[in-house]
């Protein structure tokens, strides 16, 4: 069982790059299609706990879906926003990569290297003790 969850959309260029990086670096992961296996409100709440700036870190503000919203997200409560995200996952940045302790929103090889090296250190230390 993998401890890395990779939320992806296969036709997304950043998602394909991230997946290639994970495979090339022999990182095992559980892949979830963002539109077919959309994170629940509770899963999104857990992901938000891992962010530095809250919803700002996971919202795809440059996406056409975001630009065409007929609602001001800043008028929504957190629960309302999370409900909106589960109904319209195109509003989420892609990919989302998490180990349950850290979250990467978007493709960043440097951040992925940090996330994976910390998982590797955890794995090594748990087998040494």
DRENTORKOL-3810 file (N, C-alpha, C; in nm, 4 decimals):
REM DRENTORKOL-3810
@n.u->0.0841; n.v->-0.1190; n.w->0.0000; ca.u->0.0000; ca.v->0.0000; ca.w->0.0000; c.u->0.0880; c.v->0.1246; c.w->0.0000
@n.u->0.0557; n.v->0.2191; n.w->-0.0856; ca.u->0.1344; ca.v->0.3411; ca.w->-0.0999; c.u->0.0891; c.v->0.4460; c.w->0.0009
@n.u->0.1826; n.v->0.5294; n.w->0.0422; ca.u->0.1448; ca.v->0.6382; ca.w->0.1323; c.u->0.1383; c.v->0.7716; c.w->0.0585
@n.u->0.1614; n.v->0.7697; n.w->-0.0728; ca.u->0.1503; ca.v->0.8900; ca.w->-0.1554; c.u->0.0212; c.v->0.8785; c.w->-0.2357
@n.u->-0.0602; n.v->0.9826; n.w->-0.2287; ca.u->-0.1813; ca.v->0.9877; ca.w->-0.3101; c.u->-0.1602; c.v->1.0954; c.w->-0.4156
@n.u->-0.1895; n.v->1.0578; n.w->-0.5385; ca.u->-0.1660; ca.v->1.1436; ca.w->-0.6553; c.u->-0.3017; c.v->1.1668; c.w->-0.7214
@n.u->-0.3572; n.v->1.2871; n.w->-0.7008; ca.u->-0.4842; ca.v->1.3253; ca.w->-0.7629; c.u->-0.4513; c.v->1.3851; c.w->-0.8992
@n.u->-0.5070; n.v->1.3281; n.w->-1.0050; ca.u->-0.4646; ca.v->1.3641; ca.w->-1.1388; c.u->-0.5803; c.v->1.3733; c.w->-1.2370
@n.u->-0.5516; n.v->1.4350; n.w->-1.3483; ca.u->-0.6407; ca.v->1.4339; ca.w->-1.4639; c.u->-0.5503; c.v->1.3996; c.w->-1.5815
@n.u->-0.5690; n.v->1.2815; n.w->-1.6430; ca.u->-0.4731; ca.v->1.2309; ca.w->-1.7419; c.u->-0.4386; c.v->1.3242; c.w->-1.8577
@n.u->-0.5290; n.v->1.4104; n.w->-1.9007; ca.u->-0.4947; ca.v->1.4965; ca.w->-2.0140; c.u->-0.4242; c.v->1.6255; c.w->-1.9716
@n.u->-0.4024; n.v->1.6425; n.w->-1.8431; ca.u->-0.3335; ca.v->1.7608; ca.w->-1.7898; c.u->-0.1824; c.v->1.7421; c.w->-1.8049
@n.u->-0.1170; n.v->1.8368; n.w->-1.8706; ca.u->0.0273; ca.v->1.8287; ca.w->-1.8945; c.u->0.1062; c.v->1.8210; c.w->-1.7645
@n.u->0.0720; n.v->1.9033; n.w->-1.6671; ca.u->0.1429; ca.v->1.9011; ca.w->-1.5382; c.u->0.1253; c.v->1.7669; c.w->-1.4685
@n.u->0.0065; n.v->1.7079; n.w->-1.4809; ca.u->-0.0193; ca.v->1.5766; ca.w->-1.4207; c.u->0.0663; c.v->1.4692; c.w->-1.4865
@n.u->0.0767; n.v->1.4750; n.w->-1.6182; ca.u->0.1589; ca.v->1.3765; ca.w->-1.6898; c.u->0.3059; c.v->1.3896; c.w->-1.6502
@n.u->0.3527; n.v->1.5136; n.w->-1.6362; ca.u->0.4920; ca.v->1.5359; ca.w->-1.5946; c.u->0.5148; c.v->1.4821; c.w->-1.4535
@n.u->0.4199; n.v->1.5090; n.w->-1.3644; ca.u->0.4326; ca.v->1.4624; ca.w->-1.2256; c.u->0.4323; c.v->1.3097; c.w->-1.2199
@n.u->0.3447; n.v->1.2487; n.w->-1.2966; ca.u->0.3377; ca.v->1.1019; ca.w->-1.2985; c.u->0.4684; c.v->1.0430; c.w->-1.3518
@n.u->0.5216; n.v->1.1033; n.w->-1.4566; ca.u->0.6481; ca.v->1.0571; ca.w->-1.5128; c.u->0.7596; c.v->1.0708; c.w->-1.4084
@n.u->0.7602; n.v->1.1835; n.w->-1.3355; ca.u->0.8617; ca.v->1.2054; ca.w->-1.2327; c.u->0.8514; c.v->1.0966; c.w->-1.1261
@n.u->0.7296; n.v->1.0682; n.w->-1.0795; ca.u->0.7101; ca.v->0.9660; ca.w->-0.9770; c.u->0.7585; c.v->0.8299; c.w->-1.0244
@n.u->0.7245; n.v->0.7957; n.w->-1.1486; ca.u->0.7655; ca.v->0.6656; ca.w->-1.2031; c.u->0.9172; c.v->0.6582; c.w->-1.2221
@n.u->0.9765; n.v->0.7648; n.w->-1.2761; ca.u->1.1215; ca.v->0.7653; ca.w->-1.2989; c.u->1.1987; c.v->0.7551; c.w->-1.1681
@n.u->1.1391; n.v->0.8083; n.w->-1.0614; ca.u->1.2049; ca.v->0.8046; ca.w->-0.9311; c.u->1.1579; c.v->0.6864; c.w->-0.8465
@n.u->1.0853; n.v->0.5943; n.w->-0.9114; ca.u->1.0401; ca.v->0.4696; ca.w->-0.8479; c.u->0.9642; c.v->0.4943; c.w->-0.7179
@n.u->0.8777; n.v->0.5949; n.w->-0.7213; ca.u->0.7941; ca.v->0.6275; ca.w->-0.6060; c.u->0.6594; c.v->0.5594; c.w->-0.6261
@n.u->0.6189; n.v->0.4781; n.w->-0.5290; ca.u->0.4877; ca.v->0.4138; ca.w->-0.5416; c.u->0.3809; c.v->0.5145; c.w->-0.4966
@n.u->0.2668; n.v->0.5081; n.w->-0.5620; ca.u->0.1610; ca.v->0.6037; ca.w->-0.5320; c.u->0.0255; c.v->0.5438; c.w->-0.5670
@n.u->-0.0753; n.v->0.5956; n.w->-0.5008; ca.u->-0.2135; ca.v->0.5626; ca.w->-0.5334; c.u->-0.2654; c.v->0.6744; c.w->-0.6221
@n.u->-0.3073; n.v->0.6397; n.w->-0.7424; ca.u->-0.3545; ca.v->0.7396; ca.w->-0.8382; c.u->-0.5059; c.v->0.7524; c.w->-0.8299
@n.u->-0.5520; n.v->0.8765; n.w->-0.8213; ca.u->-0.6956; ca.v->0.9049; ca.w->-0.8190; c.u->-0.7281; c.v->1.0049; c.w->-0.9282
@n.u->-0.8207; n.v->0.9694; n.w->-1.0142; ca.u->-0.8671; ca.v->1.0568; ca.w->-1.1214; c.u->-0.9562; c.v->1.1632; c.w->-1.0564
@n.u->-0.9144; n.v->1.2897; n.w->-1.0661; ca.u->-0.9869; ca.v->1.3973; ca.w->-0.9972; c.u->-1.1339; c.v->1.4077; c.w->-1.0357
@n.u->-1.1675; n.v->1.3748; n.w->-1.1594; ca.u->-1.3058; ca.v->1.3935; ca.w->-1.2031; c.u->-1.3902; c.v->1.2680; c.w->-1.1846
@n.u->-1.3254; n.v->1.1516; n.w->-1.1780; ca.u->-1.3993; ca.v->1.0266; ca.w->-1.1575; c.u->-1.4020; c.v->0.9860; c.w->-1.0106
@n.u->-1.2969; n.v->1.0226; n.w->-0.9373; ca.u->-1.2864; ca.v->0.9926; ca.w->-0.7947; c.u->-1.2597; c.v->1.1229; c.w->-0.7197
@n.u->-1.3507; n.v->1.2154; n.w->-0.7349; ca.u->-1.3355; ca.v->1.3483; ca.w->-0.6754; c.u->-1.3230; c.v->1.3380; c.w->-0.5238
@n.u->-1.2272; n.v->1.4111; n.w->-0.4667; ca.u->-1.2155; ca.v->1.4088; ca.w->-0.3202; c.u->-1.3456; c.v->1.4573; c.w->-0.2550
@n.u->-1.3801; n.v->1.3927; n.w->-0.1469; ca.u->-1.4994; ca.v->1.4319; ca.w->-0.0716; c.u->-1.4710; c.v->1.5617; c.w->0.0036
@n.u->-1.5748; n.v->1.6190; n.w->0.0597; ca.u->-1.5592; ca.v->1.7405; ca.w->0.1410; c.u->-1.4605; c.v->1.7126; c.w->0.2537
@n.u->-1.4734; n.v->1.5954; n.w->0.3167; ca.u->-1.3842; ca.v->1.5612; ca.w->0.4282; c.u->-1.2407; c.v->1.5441; c.w->0.3807
@n.u->-1.2197; n.v->1.4825; n.w->0.2655; ca.u->-1.0843; ca.v->1.4682; ca.w->0.2108; c.u->-1.0257; c.v->1.6053; c.w->0.1781
@n.u->-1.1064; n.v->1.6927; n.w->0.1206; ca.u->-1.0588; ca.v->1.8285; ca.w->0.0901; c.u->-1.0242; c.v->1.9038; c.w->0.2180
@n.u->-1.1030; n.v->1.8824; n.w->0.3208; ca.u->-1.0757; ca.v->1.9473; ca.w->0.4504; c.u->-0.9393; c.v->1.9009; c.w->0.5033
@n.u->-0.9108; n.v->1.7705; n.w->0.4887; ca.u->-0.7812; ca.v->1.7178; ca.w->0.5324; c.u->-0.6676; c.v->1.7758; c.w->0.4483
@n.u->-0.6891; n.v->1.7896; n.w->0.3178; ca.u->-0.5873; ca.v->1.8495; ca.w->0.2311; c.u->-0.5620; c.v->1.9951; c.w->0.2690
@n.u->-0.6700; n.v->2.0663; n.w->0.3025; ca.u->-0.6549; ca.v->2.2068; ca.w->0.3419; c.u->-0.5682; c.v->2.2222; c.w->0.4667
@n.u->-0.5745; n.v->2.1257; n.w->0.5557; ca.u->-0.4922; ca.v->2.1305; ca.w->0.6776; c.u->-0.3434; c.v->2.1287; c.w->0.6437
@n.u->-0.3107; n.v->2.0798; n.w->0.5254; ca.u->-0.1702; ca.v->2.0676; ca.w->0.4840; c.u->-0.1203; c.v->2.1884; c.w->0.4058
@n.u->-0.2087; n.v->2.2848; n.w->0.3811; ca.u->-0.1704; ca.v->2.4009; ca.w->0.3015; c.u->-0.1146; c.v->2.5120; c.w->0.3888
@n.u->-0.0464; n.v->2.6022; n.w->0.3262; ca.u->0.0054; ca.v->2.7199; ca.w->0.3960; c.u->-0.0970; c.v->2.8337; c.w->0.3911
@n.u->-0.1660; n.v->2.8465; n.w->0.2770; ca.u->-0.2580; ca.v->2.9579; ca.w->0.2572; c.u->-0.4029; c.v->2.9127; c.w->0.2375
@n.u->-0.4358; n.v->2.7928; n.w->0.2814; ca.u->-0.5733; ca.v->2.7451; ca.w->0.2713; c.u->-0.6185; c.v->2.7242; c.w->0.1286
@n.u->-0.7401; n.v->2.7653; n.w->0.1000; ca.u->-0.7982; ca.v->2.7407; ca.w->-0.0316; c.u->-0.7184; c.v->2.8075; c.w->-0.1433
@n.u->-0.6457; n.v->2.9139; n.w->-0.1121; ca.u->-0.5626; ca.v->2.9806; ca.w->-0.2130; c.u->-0.4631; c.v->2.8827; c.w->-0.2749
@n.u->-0.4177; n.v->2.7859; n.w->-0.1962; ca.u->-0.3174; ca.v->2.6903; ca.w->-0.2440; c.u->-0.3751; c.v->2.5841; c.w->-0.3366
@n.u->-0.5044; n.v->2.5577; n.w->-0.3279; ca.u->-0.5603; ca.v->2.4483; ca.w->-0.4079; c.u->-0.6562; c.v->2.4944; c.w->-0.5177
@n.u->-0.6921; n.v->2.6216; n.w->-0.5189; ca.u->-0.7826; ca.v->2.6728; ca.w->-0.6220; c.u->-0.7081; c.v->2.7037; c.w->-0.7515
@n.u->-0.7632; n.v->2.6593; n.w->-0.8616; ca.u->-0.7054; ca.v->2.6855; ca.w->-0.9943; c.u->-0.7635; c.v->2.8167; c.w->-1.0468
@n.u->-0.7122; n.v->2.9261; n.w->-0.9964; ca.u->-0.7689; ca.v->3.0582; ca.w->-1.0282; c.u->-0.7477; c.v->3.1009; c.w->-1.1731
@n.u->-0.6514; n.v->3.0408; n.w->-1.2404; ca.u->-0.6279; ca.v->3.0775; ca.w->-1.3808; c.u->-0.7109; c.v->2.9923; c.w->-1.4765
@n.u->-0.7834; n.v->2.8947; n.w->-1.4218; ca.u->-0.8614; ca.v->2.8050; ca.w->-1.5080; c.u->-0.9856; c.v->2.8756; c.w->-1.5623
@n.u->-1.0304; n.v->2.8281; n.w->-1.6777; ca.u->-1.1522; ca.v->2.8822; ca.w->-1.7382; c.u->-1.2720; c.v->2.8577; c.w->-1.6464
@n.u->-1.2726; n.v->2.7429; n.w->-1.5787; ca.u->-1.3828; ca.v->2.7098; ca.w->-1.4864; c.u->-1.3928; c.v->2.8147; c.w->-1.3750
@n.u->-1.2774; n.v->2.8547; n.w->-1.3231; ca.u->-1.2774; ca.v->2.9547; ca.w->-1.2164; c.u->-1.3226; c.v->3.0902; c.w->-1.2693
@n.u->-1.2701; n.v->3.1276; n.w->-1.3852; ca.u->-1.3031; ca.v->3.2580; ca.w->-1.4436; c.u->-1.4497; c.v->3.2686; c.w->-1.4802
@n.u->-1.5121; n.v->3.1554; n.w->-1.5119; ca.u->-1.6529; ca.v->3.1601; ca.w->-1.5521; c.u->-1.7505; c.v->3.1367; c.w->-1.4361
@n.u->-1.6984; n.v->3.1280; n.w->-1.3145; ca.u->-1.7871; ca.v->3.1106; ca.w->-1.1987; c.u->-1.8822; c.v->3.2292; c.w->-1.1873
@n.u->-2.0058; n.v->3.2002; n.w->-1.1554; ca.u->-2.1023; ca.v->3.3094; ca.w->-1.1373; c.u->-2.1245; c.v->3.3379; c.w->-0.9886
@n.u->-2.0238; n.v->3.3048; n.w->-0.9095; ca.u->-2.0310; ca.v->3.3280; ca.w->-0.7656; c.u->-1.8953; c.v->3.3805; c.w->-0.7185
@n.u->-1.8989; n.v->3.4697; n.w->-0.6205; ca.u->-1.7753; ca.v->3.5205; ca.w->-0.5618; c.u->-1.7347; c.v->3.4230; c.w->-0.4515
@n.u->-1.6268; n.v->3.3506; n.w->-0.4736; ca.u->-1.5875; ca.v->3.2481; ca.w->-0.3763; c.u->-1.5563; c.v->3.3072; c.w->-0.2393
@n.u->-1.5229; n.v->3.4349; n.w->-0.2360; ca.u->-1.4898; ca.v->3.4993; ca.w->-0.1085; c.u->-1.6147; c.v->3.5270; c.w->-0.0249
@n.u->-1.7312; n.v->3.5112; n.w->-0.0853; ca.u->-1.8569; ca.v->3.5248; ca.w->-0.0110; c.u->-1.9035; c.v->3.3911; c.w->0.0460
@n.u->-1.8337; n.v->3.2828; n.w->0.0103; ca.u->-1.8738; ca.v->3.1498; ca.w->0.0542; c.u->-1.8065; c.v->3.1121; c.w->0.1857
@n.u->-1.8768; n.v->3.0339; n.w->0.2657; ca.u->-1.8139; ca.v->2.9763; ca.w->0.3846; c.u->-1.7202; c.v->2.8645; c.w->0.3376
@n.u->-1.6355; n.v->2.8185; n.w->0.4249; ca.u->-1.5456; ca.v->2.7091; ca.w->0.3888; c.u->-1.6255; c.v->2.5868; c.w->0.3453
@n.u->-1.7304; n.v->2.5539; n.w->0.4193; ca.u->-1.8129; ca.v->2.4377; ca.w->0.3829; c.u->-1.8755; c.v->2.4548; c.w->0.2455
@n.u->-1.9268; n.v->2.5737; n.w->0.2161; ca.u->-1.9874; ca.v->2.5989; ca.w->0.0854; c.u->-1.8834; c.v->2.5866; c.w->-0.0258
@n.u->-1.7633; n.v->2.6384; n.w->-0.0007; ca.u->-1.6571; ca.v->2.6300; ca.w->-0.1009; c.u->-1.6157; c.v->2.4849; c.w->-0.1241
@n.u->-1.6031; n.v->2.4081; n.w->-0.0177; ca.u->-1.5655; ca.v->2.2673; ca.w->-0.0319; c.u->-1.6728; c.v->2.1895; c.w->-0.1076
@n.u->-1.7991; n.v->2.2208; n.w->-0.0830; ca.u->-1.9092; ca.v->2.1583; ca.w->-0.1582; c.u->-1.8977; c.v->2.1941; c.w->-0.3068
@n.u->-1.8671; n.v->2.3207; n.w->-0.3346; ca.u->-1.8508; ca.v->2.3659; ca.w->-0.4729; c.u->-1.7364; c.v->2.2898; c.w->-0.5408
@n.u->-1.6268; n.v->2.2698; n.w->-0.4693; ca.u->-1.5115; ca.v->2.1991; ca.w->-0.5257; c.u->-1.5424; c.v->2.0524; c.w->-0.5540
@n.u->-1.6235; n.v->1.9891; n.w->-0.4704; ca.u->-1.6591; ca.v->1.8488; ca.w->-0.4968; c.u->-1.7526; c.v->1.8383; c.w->-0.6164
@n.u->-1.8324; n.v->1.9421; n.w->-0.6387; ca.u->-1.9241; ca.v->1.9416; ca.w->-0.7535; c.u->-1.8543; c.v->1.9850; c.w->-0.8822
@n.u->-1.7472; n.v->2.0620; n.w->-0.8683; ca.u->-1.6757; ca.v->2.1119; ca.w->-0.9846; c.u->-1.5247; c.v->2.0990; c.w->-0.9616
@n.u->-1.4721; n.v->1.9755; n.w->-0.9716; ca.u->-1.3293; ca.v->1.9543; ca.w->-0.9429; c.u->-1.2349; c.v->2.0242; c.w->-1.0401
@n.u->-1.2876; n.v->2.0790; n.w->-1.1496; ca.u->-1.2013; ca.v->2.1552; ca.w->-1.2402; c.u->-1.1489; c.v->2.2816; c.w->-1.1726
@n.u->-1.2075; n.v->2.3171; n.w->-1.0594; ca.u->-1.1625; ca.v->2.4340; ca.w->-0.9846; c.u->-1.0385; c.v->2.4047; c.w->-0.9001
@n.u->-1.0003; n.v->2.2766; n.w->-0.8934; ca.u->-0.8827; ca.v->2.2378; ca.w->-0.8154; c.u->-0.7569; c.v->2.2445; c.w->-0.9002
@n.u->-0.6476; n.v->2.2892; n.w->-0.8384; ca.u->-0.5180; ca.v->2.2836; ca.w->-0.9058; c.u->-0.4848; c.v->2.1379; c.w->-0.9312
@n.u->-0.4090; n.v->2.1170; n.w->-1.0383; ca.u->-0.3700; ca.v->1.9807; ca.w->-1.0726; c.u->-0.2203; c.v->1.9770; c.w->-1.1013
@n.u->-0.1570; n.v->1.8683; n.w->-1.0652; ca.u->-0.2036; ca.v->1.7601; ca.w->-0.9799; c.u->-0.1970; c.v->1.7997; c.w->-0.8333
@n.u->-0.2568; n.v->1.7184; n.w->-0.7497; ca.u->-0.2410; ca.v->1.7294; ca.w->-0.6055; c.u->-0.1679; c.v->1.6028; c.w->-0.5620
@n.u->-0.0589; n.v->1.6199; n.w->-0.4900; ca.u->0.0210; ca.v->1.5067; ca.w->-0.4434; c.u->0.0377; c.v->1.5218; c.w->-0.2933
@n.u->0.0036; n.v->1.4164; n.w->-0.2194; ca.u->0.0140; ca.v->1.4249; ca.w->-0.0741; c.u->0.0607; c.v->1.2937; c.w->-0.0131
@n.u->0.1282; n.v->1.3079; n.w->0.0983; ca.u->0.1653; ca.v->1.1913; ca.w->0.1782; c.u->0.0882; c.v->1.1924; c.w->0.3100
@n.u->-0.0088; n.v->1.2823; n.w->0.3205; ca.u->-0.0872; ca.v->1.2940; ca.w->0.4429; c.u->-0.0284; c.v->1.3930; c.w->0.5421
@n.u->0.0959; n.v->1.4346; n.w->0.5181; ca.u->0.1619; ca.v->1.5314; ca.w->0.6049; c.u->0.2003; c.v->1.6571; c.w->0.5285
@n.u->0.2178; n.v->1.6416; n.w->0.3972; ca.u->0.2539; ca.v->1.7523; ca.w->0.3094; c.u->0.1660; c.v->1.7453; c.w->0.1858
@n.u->0.1466; n.v->1.8602; n.w->0.1226; ca.u->0.0674; ca.v->1.8663; ca.w->0.0008; c.u->0.1418; c.v->1.9484; c.w->-0.1033
@n.u->0.1434; n.v->1.8965; n.w->-0.2253; ca.u->0.1970; ca.v->1.9707; ca.w->-0.3389; c.u->0.0804; c.v->1.9943; c.w->-0.4330
@n.u->0.0557; n.v->2.1196; n.w->-0.4657; ca.u->-0.0509; ca.v->2.1560; ca.w->-0.5605; c.u->0.0175; c.v->2.2082; c.w->-0.6861
@n.u->0.0041; n.v->2.1343; n.w->-0.7952; ca.u->0.0747; ca.v->2.1677; ca.w->-0.9183; c.u->0.2018; c.v->2.0852; c.w->-0.9266
@n.u->0.2660; n.v->2.0899; n.w->-1.0409; ca.u->0.3876; ca.v->2.0108; ca.w->-1.0609; c.u->0.5094; c.v->2.0929; c.w->-1.0227
@n.u->0.5839; n.v->2.0425; n.w->-0.9259; ca.u->0.7077; ca.v->2.1052; ca.w->-0.8830; c.u->0.8078; c.v->1.9951; c.w->-0.8500
@n.u->0.9034; n.v->1.9688; n.w->-0.9411; ca.u->1.0004; ca.v->1.8618; ca.w->-0.9154; c.u->1.0737; c.v->1.8793; c.w->-0.7826
@n.u->1.1085; n.v->2.0020; n.w->-0.7486; ca.u->1.1801; ca.v->2.0265; ca.w->-0.6224; c.u->1.0963; c.v->1.9882; c.w->-0.5016
@n.u->0.9685; n.v->2.0279; n.w->-0.5024; ca.u->0.8801; ca.v->1.9933; ca.w->-0.3913; c.u->0.8549; c.v->1.8435; c.w->-0.3858
@n.u->0.8421; n.v->1.7815; n.w->-0.5028; ca.u->0.8182; ca.v->1.6373; ca.w->-0.5055; c.u->0.9399; c.v->1.5624; c.w->-0.4517
@n.u->1.0572; n.v->1.6117; n.w->-0.4840; ca.u->1.1796; ca.v->1.5487; ca.w->-0.4334; c.u->1.1835; c.v->1.5578; c.w->-0.2810
@n.u->1.1479; n.v->1.6738; n.w->-0.2266; ca.u->1.1457; ca.v->1.6912; ca.w->-0.0800; c.u->1.0443; c.v->1.5976; c.w->-0.0166
@n.u->0.9244; n.v->1.5911; n.w->-0.0739; ca.u->0.8189; ca.v->1.5062; ca.w->-0.0199; c.u->0.8633; c.v->1.3601; c.w->-0.0216
@n.u->0.9178; n.v->1.3157; n.w->-0.1320; ca.u->0.9569; ca.v->1.1756; ca.w->-0.1459; c.u->1.0792; c.v->1.1420; c.w->-0.0622
@n.u->1.1724; n.v->1.2351; n.w->-0.0479; ca.u->1.2899; ca.v->1.2057; ca.w->0.0344; c.u->1.2510; c.v->1.2000; c.w->0.1814
@n.u->1.1524; n.v->1.2788; n.w->0.2242; ca.u->1.1085; ca.v->1.2706; ca.w->0.3640; c.u->1.0363; c.v->1.1390; c.w->0.3883
@n.u->0.9621; n.v->1.0875; n.w->0.2892; ca.u->0.8962; ca.v->0.9578; ca.w->0.3026; c.u->1.0004; c.v->0.8470; c.w->0.3102
@n.u->1.1063; n.v->0.8603; n.w->0.2302; ca.u->1.2129; ca.v->0.7604; ca.w->0.2293; c.u->1.2826; c.v->0.7574; c.w->0.3656
@n.u->1.3103; n.v->0.8751; n.w->0.4228; ca.u->1.3744; ca.v->0.8818; ca.w->0.5544; c.u->1.2852; c.v->0.8181; c.w->0.6595
@n.u->1.1534; n.v->0.8450; n.w->0.6535; ca.u->1.0594; ca.v->0.7843; ca.w->0.7468; c.u->1.0651; c.v->0.6327; c.w->0.7369
@n.u->1.0643; n.v->0.5829; n.w->0.6136; ca.u->1.0656; ca.v->0.4386; ca.w->0.5886; c.u->1.1931; c.v->0.3761; c.w->0.6446
@n.u->1.3061; n.v->0.4389; n.w->0.6201; ca.u->1.4342; ca.v->0.3874; ca.w->0.6683; c.u->1.4378; c.v->0.3869; c.w->0.8200
@n.u->1.3980; n.v->0.4968; n.w->0.8837; ca.u->1.4035; ca.v->0.5059; ca.w->1.0296; c.u->1.3070; c.v->0.4077; c.w->1.0958
@n.u->1.1934; n.v->0.3784; n.w->1.0319; ca.u->1.0995; ca.v->0.2842; ca.w->1.0912; c.u->1.1518; c.v->0.1411; c.w->1.0830
@n.u->1.2421; n.v->0.1129; n.w->0.9874; ca.u->1.2979; ca.v->-0.0212; ca.w->0.9756; c.u->1.4251; c.v->-0.0383; c.w->1.0581
@n.u->1.4853; n.v->0.0729; n.w->1.1013; ca.u->1.6084; ca.v->0.0662; ca.w->1.1790; c.u->1.5766; c.v->0.0429; c.w->1.3268
@n.u->1.4662; n.v->0.1017; n.w->1.3750; ca.u->1.4377; ca.v->0.0925; ca.w->1.5185; c.u->1.3939; c.v->-0.0432; c.w->1.5625
END
